[in-house]
Amino acid sequence: MDGSLLEGHSEFPDFYPMVPGLLKWGKDFIGDEFYWYVDGPPGGWKILAKERNGWWCEHEMSVSEYIYKAATRVLDCEIVAKSFDDSNIFVEWPWPDN
């Protein structure tokens, strides 16, 4: 998305352990992926959300803050917003028998 550190780059960043590099920490049920952009001390790593179609969204916050804001629907990220469109934010897994 506009403003991402990946915007305008013709080369995809390397993956960790290359520094700087991407370290994947999550994936959602529709194929979006979540990474840390490893560059400097861990407290300064950016979070990158990658839509399955290639769009990127960048955030400067901890993972716990990112997940909290996503779950409470205050995170400014179109990629994550699609994951929380219905009223069932948290569900039990595996699905309970009815």
Secondary structure, DSSP 4 states (H G I P E B T S, - for coil): -TT-TTTT-SSPPPBTTSSSEEEEEEE-TTS-EEEEEE-SSGGGPEEEEE-TTS-EEEE-S-HHHHHHHHHTT----HHHHGGG-SS--S--SSPPP-
